[in-house]
Amino acid sequence: MADTPLAHLAQSGTQIAVRVTPRASRNRITQDEGQIRVYVTTVPEDGKANAAVQKLLAKALGVPKSRLTLIRGQTARDKTFVID
Protein backbone atom coordinates (compact mmCIF):
# COMPACT_ATOMS: atom_id res chain seq x y z
CA MET A 1 0.00 0.00 0.00
CA ALA A 2 2.88 2.40 0.68
CA ASP A 3 4.07 2.32 -2.95
CA THR A 4 0.87 3.88 -4.34
CA PRO A 5 1.04 7.61 -5.19
CA LEU A 6 -1.54 8.83 -2.68
CA ALA A 7 -1.23 6.07 -0.07
CA HIS A 8 -0.45 8.58 2.70
CA LEU A 9 -4.07 9.81 2.43
CA ALA A 10 -5.62 6.35 2.79
CA GLN A 11 -6.95 6.65 6.33
CA SER A 12 -10.55 6.15 7.36
CA GLY A 13 -12.47 9.42 7.55
CA THR A 14 -10.07 11.33 5.29
CA GLN A 15 -11.75 13.73 2.89
CA ILE A 16 -10.05 14.09 -0.48
CA ALA A 17 -10.82 17.07 -2.72
CA VAL A 18 -10.15 16.54 -6.43
CA ARG A 19 -10.62 18.47 -9.64
CA VAL A 20 -11.85 16.28 -12.50
CA THR A 21 -11.22 16.65 -16.21
CA PRO A 22 -13.45 14.32 -18.25
CA ARG A 23 -12.75 13.36 -21.88
CA ALA A 24 -8.99 13.45 -21.30
CA SER A 25 -6.57 11.69 -23.63
CA ARG A 26 -5.65 9.18 -20.90
CA ASN A 27 -6.53 8.28 -17.32
CA ARG A 28 -4.10 9.79 -14.82
CA ILE A 29 -3.78 11.59 -11.51
CA THR A 30 -1.52 14.57 -10.92
CA GLN A 31 -0.76 16.54 -7.80
CA ASP A 32 0.30 20.18 -8.19
CA GLU A 33 0.78 22.50 -5.22
CA GLY A 34 -1.38 20.30 -3.01
CA GLN A 35 -4.30 20.07 -5.46
CA ILE A 36 -5.17 16.64 -6.80
CA ARG A 37 -6.28 16.58 -10.43
CA VAL A 38 -7.90 13.49 -11.93
CA TYR A 39 -8.09 13.05 -15.70
CA VAL A 40 -10.45 10.41 -17.08
CA THR A 41 -11.25 9.41 -20.64
CA THR A 42 -14.91 8.80 -19.80
CA VAL A 43 -17.70 11.18 -20.81
CA PRO A 44 -19.56 12.97 -17.99
CA GLU A 45 -22.98 11.41 -18.43
CA ASP A 46 -25.07 9.14 -16.21
CA GLY A 47 -22.35 9.08 -13.54
CA LYS A 48 -19.85 7.31 -15.80
CA ALA A 49 -17.09 9.84 -15.16
CA ASN A 50 -17.72 9.73 -11.39
CA ALA A 51 -17.37 5.95 -11.42
CA ALA A 52 -14.14 6.21 -13.42
CA VAL A 53 -12.75 8.80 -10.99
CA GLN A 54 -13.70 6.62 -8.03
CA LYS A 55 -11.98 3.58 -9.55
CA LEU A 56 -8.80 5.48 -10.48
CA LEU A 57 -8.61 7.23 -7.11
CA ALA A 58 -9.13 3.98 -5.21
CA LYS A 59 -6.30 2.36 -7.14
CA ALA A 60 -3.98 5.30 -6.40
CA LEU A 61 -4.89 5.19 -2.71
CA GLY A 62 -4.54 1.42 -2.49
CA VAL A 63 -8.05 0.91 -1.12
CA PRO A 64 -11.10 -0.90 -2.52
CA LYS A 65 -13.39 1.42 -4.49
CA SER A 66 -16.26 0.45 -2.17
CA ARG A 67 -14.48 2.40 0.61
CA LEU A 68 -14.62 5.66 -1.39
CA THR A 69 -17.82 7.68 -1.23
CA LEU A 70 -18.56 10.81 -3.24
CA ILE A 71 -19.95 13.31 -0.73
CA ARG A 72 -19.82 16.56 -2.71
CA GLY A 73 -19.77 17.54 -6.38
CA GLN A 74 -21.95 14.92 -8.04
CA THR A 75 -22.32 17.09 -11.17
CA ALA A 76 -19.39 19.50 -10.67
CA ARG A 77 -15.73 19.30 -11.67
CA ASP A 78 -14.64 19.85 -8.08
CA LYS A 79 -15.49 16.76 -6.04
CA THR A 80 -14.92 15.57 -2.50
CA PHE A 81 -14.56 11.91 -1.62
CA VAL A 82 -14.37 10.41 1.86
CA ILE A 83 -12.72 7.13 2.79
CA ASP A 84 -15.01 4.89 4.85
Buried (B, 14 or more C-beta within 10 A) or exposed (E): EEEBBBBEBBEEEEEBEBBBBBEBEEBBBEEEEEEBBBBBEBEBEEEEBBBBBBBBBBBBBBBEBEBBEBEEBEEEBEBBBBBE
